[in-house]
Amino acid sequence: MKTYEFDVVLKDVSEVTDDQADGLFAAGCDDGTPVGCDGVAWIHFDREATSLEEAIVSAVAQVRVAGFVVSKVQLDVNPAVSLGA
């Protein structure tokens, strides 16, 4: 299996509370980290799966079980290191 990194952006949520984070963990999002900035909250996932589609579909389903509405999913397309001039 491969590890896929992506963010699940939450609709109408500016910050994930401790109780909500516990709910995410209980729903199976133990590979996700809740993040908030500038009034927008999301969960950064490092999810092992056989495909990117499987990783995203399972994460979104678990986020919904925890009581959130998903606004969008974002992939990190920017490289961590840029080589060259």
PyMOL Python script that loads the backbone (N, CA, C, O; Angstrom):
from pymol import cmd

cmd.read_pdbstr("""\
ATOM      1  N   MET A   1       0.836  -1.184   0.000  1.00  0.00           N
ATOM      2  CA  MET A   1       0.000   0.000   0.000  1.00  0.00           C
ATOM      3  C   MET A   1       0.880   1.246   0.000  1.00  0.00           C
ATOM      4  O   MET A   1       2.025   1.232   0.452  1.00  0.00           O
ATOM      5  N   LYS A   2       0.310   2.302  -0.514  1.00  0.00           N
ATOM      6  CA  LYS A   2       0.997   3.589  -0.597  1.00  0.00           C
ATOM      7  C   LYS A   2       0.320   4.573   0.358  1.00  0.00           C
ATOM      8  O   LYS A   2      -0.865   4.438   0.661  1.00  0.00           O
ATOM      9  N   THR A   3       1.076   5.554   0.825  1.00  0.00           N
ATOM     10  CA  THR A   3       0.513   6.608   1.678  1.00  0.00           C
ATOM     11  C   THR A   3       0.217   7.834   0.819  1.00  0.00           C
ATOM     12  O   THR A   3       1.078   8.333   0.096  1.00  0.00           O
ATOM     13  N   TYR A   4      -1.023   8.303   0.920  1.00  0.00           N
ATOM     14  CA  TYR A   4      -1.476   9.470   0.155  1.00  0.00           C
ATOM     15  C   TYR A   4      -1.707  10.629   1.105  1.00  0.00           C
ATOM     16  O   TYR A   4      -2.267  10.454   2.187  1.00  0.00           O
ATOM     17  N   GLU A   5      -1.271  11.822   0.694  1.00  0.00           N
ATOM     18  CA  GLU A   5      -1.464  13.033   1.488  1.00  0.00           C
ATOM     19  C   GLU A   5      -2.476  13.939   0.803  1.00  0.00           C
ATOM     20  O   GLU A   5      -2.382  14.212  -0.393  1.00  0.00           O
ATOM     21  N   PHE A   6      -3.446  14.397   1.588  1.00  0.00           N
ATOM     22  CA  PHE A   6      -4.470  15.306   1.071  1.00  0.00           C
ATOM     23  C   PHE A   6      -5.175  15.962   2.241  1.00  0.00           C
ATOM     24  O   PHE A   6      -5.058  15.519   3.384  1.00  0.00           O
ATOM     25  N   ASP A   7      -5.912  17.029   1.939  1.00  0.00           N
ATOM     26  CA  ASP A   7      -6.672  17.764   2.951  1.00  0.00           C
ATOM     27  C   ASP A   7      -8.156  17.680   2.641  1.00  0.00           C
ATOM     28  O   ASP A   7      -8.574  17.832   1.493  1.00  0.00           O
ATOM     29  N   VAL A   8      -8.940  17.436   3.670  1.00  0.00           N
ATOM     30  CA  VAL A   8     -10.394  17.454   3.563  1.00  0.00           C
ATOM     31  C   VAL A   8     -10.863  18.742   4.238  1.00  0.00           C
ATOM     32  O   VAL A   8     -10.776  18.883   5.458  1.00  0.00           O
ATOM     33  N   VAL A   9     -11.356  19.673   3.437  1.00  0.00           N
ATOM     34  CA  VAL A   9     -11.788  20.982   3.937  1.00  0.00           C
ATOM     35  C   VAL A   9     -13.233  20.865   4.430  1.00  0.00           C
ATOM     36  O   VAL A   9     -14.098  20.315   3.750  1.00  0.00           O
ATOM     37  N   LEU A  10     -13.466  21.399   5.632  1.00  0.00           N
ATOM     38  CA  LEU A  10     -14.780  21.300   6.271  1.00  0.00           C
ATOM     39  C   LEU A  10     -15.630  22.519   5.939  1.00  0.00           C
ATOM     40  O   LEU A  10     -15.139  23.648   5.925  1.00  0.00           O
ATOM     41  N   LYS A  11     -16.894  22.280   5.675  1.00  0.00           N
ATOM     42  CA  LYS A  11     -17.821  23.366   5.333  1.00  0.00           C
ATOM     43  C   LYS A  11     -18.324  24.040   6.604  1.00  0.00           C
ATOM     44  O   LYS A  11     -18.735  23.372   7.552  1.00  0.00           O
ATOM     45  N   ASP A  12     -18.286  25.371   6.611  1.00  0.00           N
ATOM     46  CA  ASP A  12     -18.827  26.190   7.700  1.00  0.00           C
ATOM     47  C   ASP A  12     -18.223  25.870   9.063  1.00  0.00           C
ATOM     48  O   ASP A  12     -18.909  25.954  10.083  1.00  0.00           O
ATOM     49  N   VAL A  13     -16.948  25.506   9.085  1.00  0.00           N
ATOM     50  CA  VAL A  13     -16.238  25.236  10.340  1.00  0.00           C
ATOM     51  C   VAL A  13     -14.968  26.073  10.328  1.00  0.00           C
ATOM     52  O   VAL A  13     -14.181  26.010   9.384  1.00  0.00           O
ATOM     53  N   SER A  14     -14.773  26.860  11.387  1.00  0.00           N
ATOM     54  CA  SER A  14     -13.575  27.694  11.455  1.00  0.00           C
ATOM     55  C   SER A  14     -12.492  27.081  12.335  1.00  0.00           C
ATOM     56  O   SER A  14     -11.316  27.424  12.222  1.00  0.00           O
ATOM     57  N   GLU A  15     -12.906  26.169  13.216  1.00  0.00           N
ATOM     58  CA  GLU A  15     -11.961  25.532  14.126  1.00  0.00           C
ATOM     59  C   GLU A  15     -12.562  24.222  14.608  1.00  0.00           C
ATOM     60  O   GLU A  15     -13.760  24.147  14.882  1.00  0.00           O
ATOM     61  N   VAL A  16     -11.736  23.192  14.712  1.00  0.00           N
ATOM     62  CA  VAL A  16     -12.183  21.894  15.226  1.00  0.00           C
ATOM     63  C   VAL A  16     -11.919  21.877  16.727  1.00  0.00           C
ATOM     64  O   VAL A  16     -10.781  22.062  17.160  1.00  0.00           O
ATOM     65  N   THR A  17     -12.968  21.656  17.524  1.00  0.00           N
ATOM     66  CA  THR A  17     -12.831  21.609  18.980  1.00  0.00           C
ATOM     67  C   THR A  17     -12.218  20.271  19.395  1.00  0.00           C
ATOM     68  O   THR A  17     -12.123  19.341  18.594  1.00  0.00           O
ATOM     69  N   ASP A  18     -11.810  20.191  20.645  1.00  0.00           N
ATOM     70  CA  ASP A  18     -11.258  18.943  21.172  1.00  0.00           C
ATOM     71  C   ASP A  18     -12.287  17.815  21.100  1.00  0.00           C
ATOM     72  O   ASP A  18     -11.947  16.682  20.757  1.00  0.00           O
ATOM     73  N   ASP A  19     -13.545  18.125  21.422  1.00  0.00           N
ATOM     74  CA  ASP A  19     -14.597  17.105  21.354  1.00  0.00           C
ATOM     75  C   ASP A  19     -14.814  16.637  19.910  1.00  0.00           C
ATOM     76  O   ASP A  19     -15.010  15.446  19.666  1.00  0.00           O
ATOM     77  N   GLN A  20     -14.780  17.558  18.970  1.00  0.00           N
ATOM     78  CA  GLN A  20     -14.933  17.189  17.560  1.00  0.00           C
ATOM     79  C   GLN A  20     -13.742  16.354  17.086  1.00  0.00           C
ATOM     80  O   GLN A  20     -13.909  15.412  16.312  1.00  0.00           O
ATOM     81  N   ALA A  21     -12.545  16.702  17.552  1.00  0.00           N
ATOM     82  CA  ALA A  21     -11.351  15.924  17.203  1.00  0.00           C
ATOM     83  C   ALA A  21     -11.467  14.505  17.746  1.00  0.00           C
ATOM     84  O   ALA A  21     -11.078  13.546  17.080  1.00  0.00           O
ATOM     85  N   ASP A  22     -12.003  14.372  18.957  1.00  0.00           N
ATOM     86  CA  ASP A  22     -12.228  13.040  19.524  1.00  0.00           C
ATOM     87  C   ASP A  22     -13.221  12.262  18.674  1.00  0.00           C
ATOM     88  O   ASP A  22     -13.055  11.058  18.478  1.00  0.00           O
ATOM     89  N   GLY A  23     -14.256  12.938  18.163  1.00  0.00           N
ATOM     90  CA  GLY A  23     -15.237  12.299  17.296  1.00  0.00           C
ATOM     91  C   GLY A  23     -14.620  11.845  15.983  1.00  0.00           C
ATOM     92  O   GLY A  23     -14.955  10.778  15.470  1.00  0.00           O
ATOM     93  N   LEU A  24     -13.720  12.653  15.440  1.00  0.00           N
ATOM     94  CA  LEU A  24     -13.016  12.263  14.218  1.00  0.00           C
ATOM     95  C   LEU A  24     -12.169  11.017  14.461  1.00  0.00           C
ATOM     96  O   LEU A  24     -12.160  10.095  13.647  1.00  0.00           O
ATOM     97  N   PHE A  25     -11.469  10.998  15.571  1.00  0.00           N
ATOM     98  CA  PHE A  25     -10.638   9.843  15.915  1.00  0.00           C
ATOM     99  C   PHE A  25     -11.501   8.593  16.067  1.00  0.00           C
ATOM    100  O   PHE A  25     -11.153   7.526  15.561  1.00  0.00           O
ATOM    101  N   ALA A  26     -12.615   8.729  16.759  1.00  0.00           N
ATOM    102  CA  ALA A  26     -13.525   7.594  16.965  1.00  0.00           C
ATOM    103  C   ALA A  26     -14.119   7.098  15.648  1.00  0.00           C
ATOM    104  O   ALA A  26     -14.430   5.914  15.516  1.00  0.00           O
ATOM    105  N   ALA A  27     -14.279   7.999  14.668  1.00  0.00           N
ATOM    106  CA  ALA A  27     -14.839   7.627  13.368  1.00  0.00           C
ATOM    107  C   ALA A  27     -13.804   6.965  12.456  1.00  0.00           C
ATOM    108  O   ALA A  27     -14.144   6.502  11.367  1.00  0.00           O
ATOM    109  N   GLY A  28     -12.540   6.918  12.897  1.00  0.00           N
ATOM    110  CA  GLY A  28     -11.501   6.260  12.116  1.00  0.00           C
ATOM    111  C   GLY A  28     -10.472   7.182  11.507  1.00  0.00           C
ATOM    112  O   GLY A  28      -9.623   6.742  10.732  1.00  0.00           O
ATOM    113  N   CYS A  29     -10.538   8.461  11.849  1.00  0.00           N
ATOM    114  CA  CYS A  29      -9.612   9.442  11.276  1.00  0.00           C
ATOM    115  C   CYS A  29      -8.349   9.584  12.126  1.00  0.00           C
ATOM    116  O   CYS A  29      -7.861  10.694  12.336  1.00  0.00           O
ATOM    117  N   ASP A  30      -7.826   8.468  12.610  1.00  0.00           N
ATOM    118  CA  ASP A  30      -6.635   8.519  13.448  1.00  0.00           C
ATOM    119  C   ASP A  30      -5.372   8.851  12.640  1.00  0.00           C
ATOM    120  O   ASP A  30      -4.305   9.071  13.213  1.00  0.00           O
ATOM    121  N   ASP A  31      -5.501   8.884  11.325  1.00  0.00           N
ATOM    122  CA  ASP A  31      -4.396   9.279  10.457  1.00  0.00           C
ATOM    123  C   ASP A  31      -4.587  10.691   9.915  1.00  0.00           C
ATOM    124  O   ASP A  31      -3.944  11.086   8.943  1.00  0.00           O
ATOM    125  N   GLY A  32      -5.478  11.445  10.555  1.00  0.00           N
ATOM    126  CA  GLY A  32      -5.750  12.814  10.139  1.00  0.00           C
ATOM    127  C   GLY A  32      -5.431  13.799  11.254  1.00  0.00           C
ATOM    128  O   GLY A  32      -5.567  13.488  12.438  1.00  0.00           O
ATOM    129  N   THR A  33      -5.010  14.980  10.858  1.00  0.00           N
ATOM    130  CA  THR A  33      -4.689  16.035  11.816  1.00  0.00           C
ATOM    131  C   THR A  33      -5.579  17.242  11.541  1.00  0.00           C
ATOM    132  O   THR A  33      -5.491  17.840  10.469  1.00  0.00           O
ATOM    133  N   PRO A  34      -6.440  17.611  12.501  1.00  0.00           N
ATOM    134  CA  PRO A  34      -7.274  18.802  12.313  1.00  0.00           C
ATOM    135  C   PRO A  34      -6.417  20.071  12.321  1.00  0.00           C
ATOM    136  O   PRO A  34      -5.517  20.224  13.147  1.00  0.00           O
ATOM    137  N   VAL A  35      -6.716  20.975  11.387  1.00  0.00           N
ATOM    138  CA  VAL A  35      -5.975  22.221  11.245  1.00  0.00           C
ATOM    139  C   VAL A  35      -6.975  23.337  11.001  1.00  0.00           C
ATOM    140  O   VAL A  35      -8.020  23.117  10.387  1.00  0.00           O
ATOM    141  N   GLY A  36      -6.660  24.534  11.477  1.00  0.00           N
ATOM    142  CA  GLY A  36      -7.497  25.693  11.209  1.00  0.00           C
ATOM    143  C   GLY A  36      -6.637  26.920  10.991  1.00  0.00           C
ATOM    144  O   GLY A  36      -5.632  27.118  11.673  1.00  0.00           O
ATOM    145  N   CYS A  37      -7.044  27.748  10.026  1.00  0.00           N
ATOM    146  CA  CYS A  37      -6.306  28.976   9.745  1.00  0.00           C
ATOM    147  C   CYS A  37      -7.231  29.937   9.014  1.00  0.00           C
ATOM    148  O   CYS A  37      -7.940  29.541   8.089  1.00  0.00           O
ATOM    149  N   ASP A  38      -7.225  31.187   9.426  1.00  0.00           N
ATOM    150  CA  ASP A  38      -8.003  32.238   8.761  1.00  0.00           C
ATOM    151  C   ASP A  38      -9.476  31.878   8.622  1.00  0.00           C
ATOM    152  O   ASP A  38     -10.097  32.174   7.601  1.00  0.00           O
ATOM    153  N   GLY A  39     -10.038  31.237   9.652  1.00  0.00           N
ATOM    154  CA  GLY A  39     -11.463  30.932   9.650  1.00  0.00           C
ATOM    155  C   GLY A  39     -11.863  29.714   8.838  1.00  0.00           C
ATOM    156  O   GLY A  39     -13.051  29.483   8.616  1.00  0.00           O
ATOM    157  N   VAL A  40     -10.884  28.927   8.387  1.00  0.00           N
ATOM    158  CA  VAL A  40     -11.166  27.710   7.623  1.00  0.00           C
ATOM    159  C   VAL A  40     -10.536  26.535   8.349  1.00  0.00           C
ATOM    160  O   VAL A  40      -9.388  26.608   8.786  1.00  0.00           O
ATOM    161  N   ALA A  41     -11.300  25.442   8.479  1.00  0.00           N
ATOM    162  CA  ALA A  41     -10.785  24.240   9.136  1.00  0.00           C
ATOM    163  C   ALA A  41     -10.728  23.102   8.129  1.00  0.00           C
ATOM    164  O   ALA A  41     -11.578  22.983   7.246  1.00  0.00           O
ATOM    165  N   TRP A  42      -9.707  22.274   8.284  1.00  0.00           N
ATOM    166  CA  TRP A  42      -9.564  21.104   7.436  1.00  0.00           C
ATOM    167  C   TRP A  42      -8.848  20.015   8.215  1.00  0.00           C
ATOM    168  O   TRP A  42      -8.336  20.248   9.310  1.00  0.00           O
ATOM    169  N   ILE A  43      -8.820  18.834   7.639  1.00  0.00           N
ATOM    170  CA  ILE A  43      -8.118  17.711   8.231  1.00  0.00           C
ATOM    171  C   ILE A  43      -7.073  17.258   7.227  1.00  0.00           C
ATOM    172  O   ILE A  43      -7.397  16.903   6.094  1.00  0.00           O
ATOM    173  N   HIS A  44      -5.820  17.273   7.652  1.00  0.00           N
ATOM    174  CA  HIS A  44      -4.735  16.799   6.793  1.00  0.00           C
ATOM    175  C   HIS A  44      -4.580  15.300   7.027  1.00  0.00           C
ATOM    176  O   HIS A  44      -4.380  14.854   8.157  1.00  0.00           O
ATOM    177  N   PHE A  45      -4.676  14.531   5.947  1.00  0.00           N
ATOM    178  CA  PHE A  45      -4.558  13.079   6.034  1.00  0.00           C
ATOM    179  C   PHE A  45      -3.253  12.585   5.432  1.00  0.00           C
ATOM    180  O   PHE A  45      -2.786  13.096   4.414  1.00  0.00           O
ATOM    181  N   ASP A  46      -2.676  11.586   6.079  1.00  0.00           N
ATOM    182  CA  ASP A  46      -1.603  10.749   5.556  1.00  0.00           C
ATOM    183  C   ASP A  46      -2.182   9.340   5.602  1.00  0.00           C
ATOM    184  O   ASP A  46      -1.987   8.610   6.575  1.00  0.00           O
ATOM    185  N   ARG A  47      -2.894   8.964   4.545  1.00  0.00           N
ATOM    186  CA  ARG A  47      -3.693   7.729   4.570  1.00  0.00           C
ATOM    187  C   ARG A  47      -3.097   6.656   3.675  1.00  0.00           C
ATOM    188  O   ARG A  47      -2.790   6.897   2.508  1.00  0.00           O
ATOM    189  N   GLU A  48      -2.939   5.464   4.246  1.00  0.00           N
ATOM    190  CA  GLU A  48      -2.495   4.305   3.475  1.00  0.00           C
ATOM    191  C   GLU A  48      -3.693   3.677   2.786  1.00  0.00           C
ATOM    192  O   GLU A  48      -4.730   3.436   3.405  1.00  0.00           O
ATOM    193  N   ALA A  49      -3.534   3.414   1.484  1.00  0.00           N
ATOM    194  CA  ALA A  49      -4.603   2.794   0.712  1.00  0.00           C
ATOM    195  C   ALA A  49      -4.007   2.226  -0.572  1.00  0.00           C
ATOM    196  O   ALA A  49      -2.857   2.497  -0.919  1.00  0.00           O
ATOM    197  N   THR A  50      -4.812   1.437  -1.263  1.00  0.00           N
ATOM    198  CA  THR A  50      -4.344   0.862  -2.522  1.00  0.00           C
ATOM    199  C   THR A  50      -4.426   1.859  -3.673  1.00  0.00           C
ATOM    200  O   THR A  50      -3.792   1.663  -4.710  1.00  0.00           O
ATOM    201  N   SER A  51      -5.211   2.935  -3.495  1.00  0.00           N
ATOM    202  CA  SER A  51      -5.310   3.970  -4.530  1.00  0.00           C
ATOM    203  C   SER A  51      -5.666   5.300  -3.882  1.00  0.00           C
ATOM    204  O   SER A  51      -6.165   5.341  -2.757  1.00  0.00           O
ATOM    205  N   LEU A  52      -5.407   6.379  -4.596  1.00  0.00           N
ATOM    206  CA  LEU A  52      -5.785   7.705  -4.113  1.00  0.00           C
ATOM    207  C   LEU A  52      -7.291   7.795  -3.941  1.00  0.00           C
ATOM    208  O   LEU A  52      -7.776   8.348  -2.953  1.00  0.00           O
ATOM    209  N   GLU A  53      -8.028   7.256  -4.895  1.00  0.00           N
ATOM    210  CA  GLU A  53      -9.491   7.290  -4.808  1.00  0.00           C
ATOM    211  C   GLU A  53      -9.989   6.594  -3.547  1.00  0.00           C
ATOM    212  O   GLU A  53     -10.857   7.118  -2.849  1.00  0.00           O
ATOM    213  N   GLU A  54      -9.449   5.427  -3.254  1.00  0.00           N
ATOM    214  CA  GLU A  54      -9.854   4.701  -2.049  1.00  0.00           C
ATOM    215  C   GLU A  54      -9.530   5.505  -0.788  1.00  0.00           C
ATOM    216  O   GLU A  54     -10.330   5.548   0.147  1.00  0.00           O
ATOM    217  N   ALA A  55      -8.363   6.137  -0.766  1.00  0.00           N
ATOM    218  CA  ALA A  55      -7.955   6.940   0.385  1.00  0.00           C
ATOM    219  C   ALA A  55      -8.926   8.097   0.617  1.00  0.00           C
ATOM    220  O   ALA A  55      -9.356   8.341   1.744  1.00  0.00           O
ATOM    221  N   ILE A  56      -9.263   8.802  -0.453  1.00  0.00           N
ATOM    222  CA  ILE A  56     -10.145   9.965  -0.332  1.00  0.00           C
ATOM    223  C   ILE A  56     -11.566   9.553   0.032  1.00  0.00           C
ATOM    224  O   ILE A  56     -12.174  10.143   0.925  1.00  0.00           O
ATOM    225  N   VAL A  57     -12.096   8.547  -0.652  1.00  0.00           N
ATOM    226  CA  VAL A  57     -13.472   8.117  -0.392  1.00  0.00           C
ATOM    227  C   VAL A  57     -13.630   7.654   1.061  1.00  0.00           C
ATOM    228  O   VAL A  57     -14.617   7.994   1.713  1.00  0.00           O
ATOM    229  N   SER A  58     -12.675   6.889   1.565  1.00  0.00           N
ATOM    230  CA  SER A  58     -12.788   6.404   2.942  1.00  0.00           C
ATOM    231  C   SER A  58     -12.655   7.537   3.947  1.00  0.00           C
ATOM    232  O   SER A  58     -13.365   7.557   4.953  1.00  0.00           O
ATOM    233  N   ALA A  59     -11.750   8.488   3.688  1.00  0.00           N
ATOM    234  CA  ALA A  59     -11.574   9.621   4.601  1.00  0.00           C
ATOM    235  C   ALA A  59     -12.821  10.495   4.640  1.00  0.00           C
ATOM    236  O   ALA A  59     -13.278  10.880   5.717  1.00  0.00           O
ATOM    237  N   VAL A  60     -13.370  10.806   3.478  1.00  0.00           N
ATOM    238  CA  VAL A  60     -14.579  11.646   3.416  1.00  0.00           C
ATOM    239  C   VAL A  60     -15.730  10.953   4.137  1.00  0.00           C
ATOM    240  O   VAL A  60     -16.483  11.608   4.858  1.00  0.00           O
ATOM    241  N   ALA A  61     -15.879   9.661   3.958  1.00  0.00           N
ATOM    242  CA  ALA A  61     -16.954   8.925   4.635  1.00  0.00           C
ATOM    243  C   ALA A  61     -16.790   8.994   6.151  1.00  0.00           C
ATOM    244  O   ALA A  61     -17.773   9.169   6.871  1.00  0.00           O
ATOM    245  N   GLN A  62     -15.566   8.859   6.638  1.00  0.00           N
ATOM    246  CA  GLN A  62     -15.334   8.911   8.084  1.00  0.00           C
ATOM    247  C   GLN A  62     -15.545  10.318   8.637  1.00  0.00           C
ATOM    248  O   GLN A  62     -16.060  10.478   9.744  1.00  0.00           O
ATOM    249  N   VAL A  63     -15.157  11.325   7.884  1.00  0.00           N
ATOM    250  CA  VAL A  63     -15.377  12.711   8.315  1.00  0.00           C
ATOM    251  C   VAL A  63     -16.879  12.982   8.423  1.00  0.00           C
ATOM    252  O   VAL A  63     -17.328  13.659   9.349  1.00  0.00           O
ATOM    253  N   ARG A  64     -17.644  12.456   7.482  1.00  0.00           N
ATOM    254  CA  ARG A  64     -19.107  12.623   7.528  1.00  0.00           C
ATOM    255  C   ARG A  64     -19.706  11.886   8.722  1.00  0.00           C
ATOM    256  O   ARG A  64     -20.622  12.400   9.366  1.00  0.00           O
ATOM    257  N   VAL A  65     -19.207  10.698   9.025  1.00  0.00           N
ATOM    258  CA  VAL A  65     -19.690   9.944  10.195  1.00  0.00           C
ATOM    259  C   VAL A  65     -19.456  10.756  11.471  1.00  0.00           C
ATOM    260  O   VAL A  65     -20.248  10.683  12.411  1.00  0.00           O
ATOM    261  N   ALA A  66     -18.372  11.524  11.501  1.00  0.00           N
ATOM    262  CA  ALA A  66     -18.059  12.353  12.664  1.00  0.00           C
ATOM    263  C   ALA A  66     -18.948  13.587  12.757  1.00  0.00           C
ATOM    264  O   ALA A  66     -18.858  14.346  13.721  1.00  0.00           O
ATOM    265  N   GLY A  67     -19.813  13.793  11.751  1.00  0.00           N
ATOM    266  CA  GLY A  67     -20.779  14.884  11.829  1.00  0.00           C
ATOM    267  C   GLY A  67     -20.442  16.129  11.038  1.00  0.00           C
ATOM    268  O   GLY A  67     -21.104  17.155  11.191  1.00  0.00           O
ATOM    269  N   PHE A  68     -19.423  16.061  10.194  1.00  0.00           N
ATOM    270  CA  PHE A  68     -19.023  17.225   9.407  1.00  0.00           C
ATOM    271  C   PHE A  68     -19.542  17.134   7.985  1.00  0.00           C
ATOM    272  O   PHE A  68     -19.837  16.051   7.480  1.00  0.00           O
ATOM    273  N   VAL A  69     -19.646  18.295   7.347  1.00  0.00           N
ATOM    274  CA  VAL A  69     -19.949  18.374   5.926  1.00  0.00           C
ATOM    275  C   VAL A  69     -18.646  18.750   5.235  1.00  0.00           C
ATOM    276  O   VAL A  69     -17.955  19.677   5.656  1.00  0.00           O
ATOM    277  N   VAL A  70     -18.318  18.027   4.176  1.00  0.00           N
ATOM    278  CA  VAL A  70     -17.076  18.269   3.449  1.00  0.00           C
ATOM    279  C   VAL A  70     -17.314  19.307   2.359  1.00  0.00           C
ATOM    280  O   VAL A  70     -18.239  19.184   1.556  1.00  0.00           O
ATOM    281  N   SER A  71     -16.464  20.329   2.345  1.00  0.00           N
ATOM    282  CA  SER A  71     -16.534  21.366   1.325  1.00  0.00           C
ATOM    283  C   SER A  71     -15.784  20.940   0.068  1.00  0.00           C
ATOM    284  O   SER A  71     -16.292  21.063  -1.047  1.00  0.00           O
ATOM    285  N   LYS A  72     -14.558  20.435   0.268  1.00  0.00           N
ATOM    286  CA  LYS A  72     -13.739  19.982  -0.859  1.00  0.00           C
ATOM    287  C   LYS A  72     -12.552  19.183  -0.346  1.00  0.00           C
ATOM    288  O   LYS A  72     -12.252  19.161   0.847  1.00  0.00           O
ATOM    289  N   VAL A  73     -11.888  18.528  -1.291  1.00  0.00           N
ATOM    290  CA  VAL A  73     -10.662  17.792  -1.000  1.00  0.00           C
ATOM    291  C   VAL A  73      -9.559  18.440  -1.824  1.00  0.00           C
ATOM    292  O   VAL A  73      -9.727  18.705  -3.015  1.00  0.00           O
ATOM    293  N   GLN A  74      -8.427  18.692  -1.172  1.00  0.00           N
ATOM    294  CA  GLN A  74      -7.306  19.321  -1.852  1.00  0.00           C
ATOM    295  C   GLN A  74      -6.087  18.406  -1.795  1.00  0.00           C
ATOM    296  O   GLN A  74      -5.775  17.825  -0.756  1.00  0.00           O
ATOM    297  N   LEU A  75      -5.410  18.291  -2.925  1.00  0.00           N
ATOM    298  CA  LEU A  75      -4.150  17.560  -2.987  1.00  0.00           C
ATOM    299  C   LEU A  75      -3.017  18.561  -2.920  1.00  0.00           C
ATOM    300  O   LEU A  75      -3.133  19.673  -3.434  1.00  0.00           O
ATOM    301  N   ASP A  76      -1.926  18.173  -2.290  1.00  0.00           N
ATOM    302  CA  ASP A  76      -0.760  19.044  -2.223  1.00  0.00           C
ATOM    303  C   ASP A  76       0.025  18.877  -3.518  1.00  0.00           C
ATOM    304  O   ASP A  76       0.732  17.887  -3.705  1.00  0.00           O
ATOM    305  N   VAL A  77      -0.105  19.841  -4.393  1.00  0.00           N
ATOM    306  CA  VAL A  77       0.569  19.767  -5.685  1.00  0.00           C
ATOM    307  C   VAL A  77       1.871  20.559  -5.694  1.00  0.00           C
ATOM    308  O   VAL A  77       2.607  20.523  -6.680  1.00  0.00           O
ATOM    309  N   ASN A  78       2.163  21.271  -4.613  1.00  0.00           N
ATOM    310  CA  ASN A  78       3.398  22.040  -4.532  1.00  0.00           C
ATOM    311  C   ASN A  78       4.501  21.170  -3.944  1.00  0.00           C
ATOM    312  O   ASN A  78       4.313  20.584  -2.878  1.00  0.00           O
ATOM    313  N   PRO A  79       5.633  21.073  -4.602  1.00  0.00           N
ATOM    314  CA  PRO A  79       6.722  20.264  -4.049  1.00  0.00           C
ATOM    315  C   PRO A  79       7.286  20.894  -2.787  1.00  0.00           C
ATOM    316  O   PRO A  79       7.300  22.115  -2.638  1.00  0.00           O
ATOM    317  N   ALA A  80       7.750  20.044  -1.884  1.00  0.00           N
ATOM    318  CA  ALA A  80       8.337  20.532  -0.642  1.00  0.00           C
ATOM    319  C   ALA A  80       9.679  21.207  -0.892  1.00  0.00           C
ATOM    320  O   ALA A  80      10.062  22.129  -0.171  1.00  0.00           O
ATOM    321  N   VAL A  81      10.386  20.748  -1.907  1.00  0.00           N
ATOM    322  CA  VAL A  81      11.699  21.296  -2.230  1.00  0.00           C
ATOM    323  C   VAL A  81      11.737  21.581  -3.727  1.00  0.00           C
ATOM    324  O   VAL A  81      11.316  20.755  -4.537  1.00  0.00           O
ATOM    325  N   SER A  82      12.235  22.730  -4.078  1.00  0.00           N
ATOM    326  CA  SER A  82      12.357  23.082  -5.488  1.00  0.00           C
ATOM    327  C   SER A  82      13.846  23.086  -5.847  1.00  0.00           C
ATOM    328  O   SER A  82      14.647  23.772  -5.213  1.00  0.00           O
ATOM    329  N   LEU A  83      14.196  22.321  -6.861  1.00  0.00           N
ATOM    330  CA  LEU A  83      15.575  22.276  -7.303  1.00  0.00           C
ATOM    331  C   LEU A  83      15.709  23.058  -8.602  1.00  0.00           C
ATOM    332  O   LEU A  83      14.803  23.060  -9.435  1.00  0.00           O
ATOM    333  N   GLY A  84      16.814  23.701  -8.761  1.00  0.00           N
ATOM    334  CA  GLY A  84      17.034  24.448 -10.000  1.00  0.00           C
ATOM    335  C   GLY A  84      16.913  25.944  -9.787  1.00  0.00           C
ATOM    336  O   GLY A  84      16.633  26.416  -8.685  1.00  0.00           O
ATOM    337  N   ALA A  85      17.126  26.666 -10.850  1.00  0.00           N
ATOM    338  CA  ALA A  85      17.148  28.129 -10.742  1.00  0.00           C
ATOM    339  C   ALA A  85      15.807  28.699 -10.949  1.00  0.00           C
ATOM    340  O   ALA A  85      15.639  29.917 -10.893  1.00  0.00           O
TER     341      ALA A  85
END
""", "prot")
cmd.dss("prot")
cmd.show_as("cartoon", "prot")
cmd.util.cbc("prot")
cmd.orient("prot")
